[in-house]
């Protein structure tokens, strides 16, 4: 059984859309996104590859949709150094800096 490592609440225009979870065991990783039930009743998909459904979306690594929300270049390097997060840790950088992304989405670190 993989252990929960990190979670994030995904907001669209300030409304909770779903939860993104990262599970790890050794070098194995699994990333899961699931919409919140309330959001399914009247929200819009967070992206074209995320239709509104109660089903889980699962991957072996952070999918490109979320990868592409992170900063690049000099800004990514600066955020990485400032937060003490490895430059390759995209989810870590999003958790530390995702509250003020460009566009409608926000990513906020979440602990149950």
MDTraj code that builds the backbone (N, CA, C; nanometers):
import mdtraj as md
import numpy as np

residues = "UNK UNK UNK UNK UNK UNK UNK UNK UNK UNK UNK UNK UNK UNK UNK UNK UNK UNK UNK UNK UNK UNK UNK UNK UNK UNK UNK UNK UNK UNK UNK UNK UNK UNK UNK UNK UNK UNK UNK UNK UNK UNK UNK UNK UNK UNK UNK UNK UNK UNK UNK UNK UNK UNK UNK UNK UNK UNK UNK UNK UNK UNK UNK UNK UNK UNK UNK UNK UNK UNK UNK UNK UNK UNK UNK UNK UNK UNK UNK UNK UNK UNK UNK UNK UNK UNK UNK UNK UNK UNK UNK UNK UNK UNK UNK UNK UNK UNK UNK UNK UNK UNK UNK UNK UNK UNK UNK UNK UNK UNK UNK UNK".split()
xyz = np.array([
    [0.0847, -0.1189, 0.0000],
    [0.0000, 0.0000, 0.0000],
    [0.0884, 0.1242, 0.0000],
    [0.0620, 0.2122, -0.0921],
    [0.1391, 0.3358, -0.0988],
    [0.0918, 0.4317, 0.0088],
    [0.1850, 0.5108, 0.0598],
    [0.1535, 0.6043, 0.1674],
    [0.1284, 0.7432, 0.1117],
    [0.0292, 0.8086, 0.1686],
    [-0.0013, 0.9457, 0.1301],
    [0.1168, 1.0338, 0.1669],
    [0.1661, 1.1075, 0.0695],
    [0.2789, 1.1965, 0.0955],
    [0.2330, 1.3406, 0.1070],
    [0.1606, 1.3885, 0.0044],
    [0.1169, 1.5288, 0.0036],
    [-0.0198, 1.5391, -0.0623],
    [-0.0927, 1.6436, -0.0215],
    [-0.2225, 1.6704, -0.0828],
    [-0.2390, 1.8194, -0.1059],
    [-0.3226, 1.8499, -0.2039],
    [-0.3515, 1.9895, -0.2361],
    [-0.4993, 2.0042, -0.2668],
    [-0.5551, 2.1151, -0.2218],
    [-0.6900, 2.1521, -0.2630],
    [-0.6767, 2.2334, -0.3909],
    [-0.7581, 2.2001, -0.4897],
    [-0.7581, 2.2709, -0.6173],
    [-0.8829, 2.3581, -0.6215],
    [-0.8623, 2.4878, -0.6366],
    [-0.9727, 2.5835, -0.6418],
    [-0.9845, 2.6415, -0.7822],
    [-1.1085, 2.6665, -0.8253],
    [-1.1361, 2.7366, -0.9506],
    [-1.2155, 2.8611, -0.9143],
    [-1.1577, 2.9763, -0.9428],
    [-1.2213, 3.1039, -0.9070],
    [-1.2672, 3.1053, -0.7611],
    [-1.1839, 3.0519, -0.6729],
    [-1.2115, 3.0533, -0.5300],
    [-1.3028, 2.9431, -0.4797],
    [-1.3551, 2.8591, -0.5694],
    [-1.4441, 2.7499, -0.5283],
    [-1.3661, 2.6184, -0.5306],
    [-1.3777, 2.5414, -0.4220],
    [-1.3071, 2.4137, -0.4136],
    [-1.3569, 2.3195, -0.5229],
    [-1.2653, 2.2795, -0.6120],
    [-1.3004, 2.1905, -0.7228],
    [-1.2674, 2.0451, -0.6907],
    [-1.1562, 2.0209, -0.6213],
    [-1.1179, 1.8836, -0.5933],
    [-0.9889, 1.8755, -0.5147],
    [-0.9451, 1.7510, -0.4953],
    [-0.8245, 1.7229, -0.4173],
    [-0.7249, 1.6471, -0.5050],
    [-0.6007, 1.6948, -0.5043],
    [-0.4903, 1.6286, -0.5729],
    [-0.4048, 1.5625, -0.4654],
    [-0.3811, 1.4325, -0.4790],
    [-0.3059, 1.3574, -0.3778],
    [-0.1874, 1.2867, -0.4410],
    [-0.0767, 1.2858, -0.3690],
    [0.0438, 1.2148, -0.4124],
    [0.0723, 1.1041, -0.3117],
    [0.0882, 0.9818, -0.3633],
    [0.1213, 0.8664, -0.2811],
    [0.2583, 0.8159, -0.3245],
    [0.3390, 0.7723, -0.2265],
    [0.4718, 0.7186, -0.2582],
    [0.5015, 0.5978, -0.1708],
    [0.5731, 0.5041, -0.2315],
    [0.6329, 0.3934, -0.1579],
    [0.7651, 0.3642, -0.2265],
    [0.8730, 0.3931, -0.1586],
    [1.0042, 0.3812, -0.2219],
    [1.0132, 0.4782, -0.3385],
    [1.0482, 0.4269, -0.4550],
    [1.0579, 0.5116, -0.5734],
    [0.9278, 0.5141, -0.6532],
    [0.8309, 0.4354, -0.6122],
    [0.7028, 0.4311, -0.6826],
    [0.6145, 0.5474, -0.6394],
    [0.5494, 0.6059, -0.7371],
    [0.4638, 0.7217, -0.7110],
    [0.3296, 0.7014, -0.7804],
    [0.2261, 0.7567, -0.7198],
    [0.0943, 0.7603, -0.7816],
    [0.0333, 0.8951, -0.7475],
    [-0.0268, 0.9591, -0.8457],
    [-0.0923, 1.0877, -0.8264],
    [-0.2388, 1.0701, -0.8632],
    [-0.3266, 1.1235, -0.7781],
    [-0.4711, 1.1068, -0.7957],
    [-0.5393, 1.2422, -0.7837],
    [-0.6357, 1.2670, -0.8710],
    [-0.7216, 1.3851, -0.8589],
    [-0.8656, 1.3379, -0.8562],
    [-0.9454, 1.3995, -0.7677],
    [-1.0889, 1.3710, -0.7641],
    [-1.1642, 1.4996, -0.7361],
    [-1.2688, 1.5203, -0.8166],
    [-1.3548, 1.6362, -0.7955],
    [-1.4333, 1.6218, -0.6655],
    [-1.4626, 1.7335, -0.6020],
    [-1.5513, 1.7378, -0.4862],
    [-1.6951, 1.7212, -0.5355],
    [-1.7762, 1.6497, -0.4595],
    [-1.9159, 1.6250, -0.4991],
    [-1.9921, 1.7547, -0.5227],
    [-1.9758, 1.8531, -0.4357],
    [-2.0469, 1.9805, -0.4532],
    [-2.0065, 2.0504, -0.5824],
    [-1.8800, 2.0388, -0.6198],
    [-1.8323, 2.1038, -0.7418],
    [-1.8925, 2.0376, -0.8658],
    [-1.9137, 1.9071, -0.8593],
    [-1.9717, 1.8346, -0.9728],
    [-2.1122, 1.8837, -1.0067],
    [-2.1811, 1.9394, -0.9095],
    [-2.3197, 1.9832, -0.9307],
    [-2.3310, 2.1098, -1.0141],
    [-2.2254, 2.1900, -1.0230],
    [-2.2396, 2.3144, -1.0980],
    [-2.1106, 2.3762, -1.1453],
    [-2.0003, 2.3059, -1.1267],
    [-1.8715, 2.3605, -1.1678],
    [-1.8399, 2.3307, -1.3133],
    [-1.7294, 2.3847, -1.3583],
    [-1.6783, 2.3592, -1.4929],
    [-1.5532, 2.2730, -1.4809],
    [-1.5236, 2.1917, -1.5817],
    [-1.4008, 2.1117, -1.5766],
    [-1.2785, 2.2014, -1.5554],
    [-1.1821, 2.1527, -1.4787],
    [-1.0618, 2.2327, -1.4551],
    [-0.9746, 2.2389, -1.5799],
    [-0.9947, 2.1466, -1.6711],
    [-0.9203, 2.1431, -1.7964],
    [-0.9860, 2.0471, -1.8929],
    [-0.9464, 2.0527, -2.0192],
    [-1.0106, 1.9695, -2.1216],
    [-0.9882, 1.8202, -2.1000],
    [-0.8842, 1.7821, -2.0295],
    [-0.8588, 1.6405, -2.0030],
    [-0.9163, 1.5948, -1.8688],
    [-0.9999, 1.6797, -1.8072],
    [-1.0609, 1.6492, -1.6778],
    [-1.2121, 1.6696, -1.6836],
    [-1.2847, 1.5836, -1.7556],
    [-1.4303, 1.6004, -1.7598],
    [-1.4895, 1.5858, -1.6196],
    [-1.6025, 1.6501, -1.5967],
    [-1.6683, 1.6396, -1.4662],
    [-1.7185, 1.4975, -1.4461],
    [-1.6632, 1.4298, -1.3471],
    [-1.7005, 1.2933, -1.3139],
    [-1.6602, 1.2659, -1.1697],
    [-1.7292, 1.1732, -1.1071],
    [-1.6921, 1.1361, -0.9703],
    [-1.5784, 1.0336, -0.9692],
    [-1.5391, 0.9855, -1.0857],
    [-1.4301, 0.8875, -1.0953],
    [-1.2959, 0.9522, -1.0612],
    [-1.2033, 0.8690, -1.0169],
    [-1.0669, 0.9146, -0.9893],
    [-0.9887, 0.9279, -1.1193],
    [-0.9042, 1.0289, -1.1260],
    [-0.8053, 1.0410, -1.2323],
    [-0.6731, 0.9970, -1.1693],
    [-0.6025, 0.9026, -1.2317],
    [-0.4798, 0.8488, -1.1722],
    [-0.3648, 0.8483, -1.2724],
    [-0.2433, 0.8750, -1.2216],
    [-0.1223, 0.8763, -1.3029],
    [-0.0053, 0.8221, -1.2215],
    [0.1020, 0.7879, -1.2921],
    [0.2264, 0.7447, -1.2270],
    [0.3137, 0.8624, -1.1866],
    [0.2825, 0.9803, -1.2372],
    [0.3556, 1.1022, -1.2013],
    [0.2615, 1.2203, -1.2213],
    [0.3030, 1.3370, -1.1773],
    [0.2212, 1.4567, -1.1929],
    [0.1932, 1.4783, -1.3416],
    [0.0658, 1.4888, -1.3806],
    [0.0338, 1.5017, -1.5232],
    [0.0727, 1.6391, -1.5786],
    [0.0907, 1.6467, -1.7113],
    [0.1319, 1.7725, -1.7743],
    [0.0427, 1.8917, -1.7389],
    [-0.0864, 1.8705, -1.7218],
    [-0.1760, 1.9813, -1.6872],
    [-0.1247, 2.0553, -1.5643],
    [-0.0898, 1.9813, -1.4598],
    [-0.0404, 2.0427, -1.3365],
    [0.1060, 2.0857, -1.3509],
    [0.1875, 2.0059, -1.4203],
    [0.3276, 2.0430, -1.4446],
    [0.3362, 2.1815, -1.5074],
    [0.2472, 2.2084, -1.6020],
    [0.2522, 2.3340, -1.6770],
    [0.2006, 2.4548, -1.5991],
    [0.1466, 2.4337, -1.4806],
    [0.1034, 2.5456, -1.3964],
    [0.2199, 2.6067, -1.3185],
    [0.3275, 2.5312, -1.3057],
    [0.4430, 2.5777, -1.2273],
    [0.5256, 2.6789, -1.3062],
    [0.5943, 2.7623, -1.2324],
    [0.6837, 2.8610, -1.2932],
    [0.7970, 2.7910, -1.3666],
    [0.8599, 2.8648, -1.4573],
    [0.9735, 2.8126, -1.5327],
    [1.0909, 2.9095, -1.5225],
    [1.2063, 2.8616, -1.5672],
    [1.3233, 2.9480, -1.5807],
    [1.3707, 3.0093, -1.4502],
    [1.4057, 3.1377, -1.4579],
    [1.4637, 3.2076, -1.3428],
    [1.3669, 3.2145, -1.2252],
    [1.2361, 3.2263, -1.2529],
    [1.1391, 3.2351, -1.1437],
    [1.1305, 3.1024, -1.0693],
    [1.1297, 2.9928, -1.1423],
    [1.1277, 2.8605, -1.0793],
    [1.2527, 2.8415, -0.9934],
    [1.3679, 2.8817, -1.0468],
    [1.4930, 2.8692, -0.9713],
    [1.4868, 2.9521, -0.8433],
    [1.4367, 3.0739, -0.8536],
    [1.4261, 3.1609, -0.7368],
    [1.3300, 3.1014, -0.6328],
    [1.2136, 3.0524, -0.6781],
    [1.1177, 2.9924, -0.5854],
    [1.1769, 2.8683, -0.5198],
    [1.2463, 2.7874, -0.5968],
    [1.3096, 2.6666, -0.5453],
    [1.4102, 2.6999, -0.4357],
    [1.4952, 2.7978, -0.4609],
    [1.5961, 2.8373, -0.3623],
    [1.5319, 2.9004, -0.2396],
    [1.4337, 2.9865, -0.2601],
    [1.3674, 3.0556, -0.1491],
    [1.2944, 2.9578, -0.0571],
    [1.2274, 2.8587, -0.1165],
    [1.1471, 2.7641, -0.0390],
    [1.2267, 2.6417, 0.0066],
    [1.3491, 2.6247, -0.0433],
    [1.4281, 2.5068, -0.0093],
    [1.3697, 2.3795, -0.0681],
    [1.3169, 2.3904, -0.1888],
    [1.2532, 2.2786, -0.2583],
    [1.3366, 2.2464, -0.3817],
    [1.3558, 2.1176, -0.4095],
    [1.4302, 2.0797, -0.5291],
    [1.3630, 2.1373, -0.6529],
    [1.4419, 2.1833, -0.7466],
    [1.3914, 2.2441, -0.8693],
    [1.3024, 2.1482, -0.9490],
    [1.3271, 2.0175, -0.9385],
    [1.2501, 1.9175, -1.0122],
    [1.1196, 1.8794, -0.9414],
    [1.0997, 1.9254, -0.8200],
    [0.9802, 1.8913, -0.7413],
    [0.8661, 1.9876, -0.7753],
    [0.8019, 1.9613, -0.8881],
    [0.6974, 2.0520, -0.9357],
    [0.5815, 2.0611, -0.8378],
    [0.5374, 1.9480, -0.7844],
    [0.4257, 1.9541, -0.6896],
    [0.4649, 2.0348, -0.5667],
    [0.5851, 2.0158, -0.5165],
    [0.6316, 2.0942, -0.4021],
    [0.6303, 2.2429, -0.4310],
    [0.6749, 2.2803, -0.5505],
    [0.6746, 2.4219, -0.5890],
    [0.5323, 2.4748, -0.6026],
    [0.4417, 2.3926, -0.6553],
    [0.3016, 2.4353, -0.6652],
    [0.2382, 2.4500, -0.5270],
    [0.2706, 2.3595, -0.4358],
    [0.2153, 2.3691, -0.3005],
    [0.2648, 2.4947, -0.2300],
    [0.3882, 2.5326, -0.2567],
    [0.4463, 2.6505, -0.1916],
    [0.4052, 2.7813, -0.2578],
    [0.3735, 2.7774, -0.3868],
    [0.3505, 2.9009, -0.4619],
    [0.2190, 2.9032, -0.5389],
    [0.1346, 2.8031, -0.5204],
    [0.0150, 2.7888, -0.6027],
    [-0.1049, 2.8718, -0.5633],
    [-0.0957, 2.9459, -0.4547],
    [-0.2110, 3.0263, -0.4114],
    [-0.2389, 3.1412, -0.5071],
    [-0.1379, 3.1843, -0.5799],
    [-0.1539, 3.2997, -0.6689],
    [-0.1070, 3.2678, -0.8100],
    [-0.1587, 3.1606, -0.8665],
    [-0.1255, 3.1253, -1.0039],
    [-0.1945, 3.2208, -1.1002],
    [-0.1397, 3.2310, -1.2202],
    [-0.2058, 3.3084, -1.3248],
    [-0.3270, 3.2282, -1.3705],
    [-0.4410, 3.2926, -1.3846],
    [-0.5610, 3.2237, -1.4296],
    [-0.6555, 3.1918, -1.3158],
    [-0.7490, 3.1032, -1.3427],
    [-0.8577, 3.0746, -1.2495],
    [-0.8204, 2.9761, -1.1393],
    [-0.7159, 2.8954, -1.1588],
    [-0.6825, 2.7916, -1.0624],
    [-0.5918, 2.8407, -0.9513],
    [-0.6140, 2.7843, -0.8335],
    [-0.5259, 2.8022, -0.7179],
    [-0.5004, 2.6644, -0.6594],
    [-0.3810, 2.6436, -0.6092],
    [-0.3437, 2.5168, -0.5480],
    [-0.2934, 2.5471, -0.4078],
    [-0.3611, 2.4889, -0.3084],
    [-0.3302, 2.5156, -0.1680],
    [-0.2960, 2.3841, -0.0984],
    [-0.1844, 2.3819, -0.0280],
    [-0.1447, 2.2645, 0.0484],
    [-0.2553, 2.2261, 0.1461],
    [-0.2748, 2.0954, 0.1624],
    [-0.3853, 2.0452, 0.2434],
    [-0.3371, 1.9280, 0.3272],
    [-0.3666, 1.9316, 0.4564],
    [-0.3362, 1.8199, 0.5456],
    [-0.4635, 1.7778, 0.6155],
    [-0.4914, 1.6499, 0.6097],
    [-0.6127, 1.5973, 0.6749],
    [-0.5890, 1.5800, 0.8226],
])
top = md.Topology()
chain = top.add_chain()
for i, resn in enumerate(residues, 1):
    res = top.add_residue(resn, chain, resSeq=i)
    for name in ("N", "CA", "C"):
        top.add_atom(name, md.element.get_by_symbol(name[0]), res)
traj = md.Trajectory(xyz[None], top)
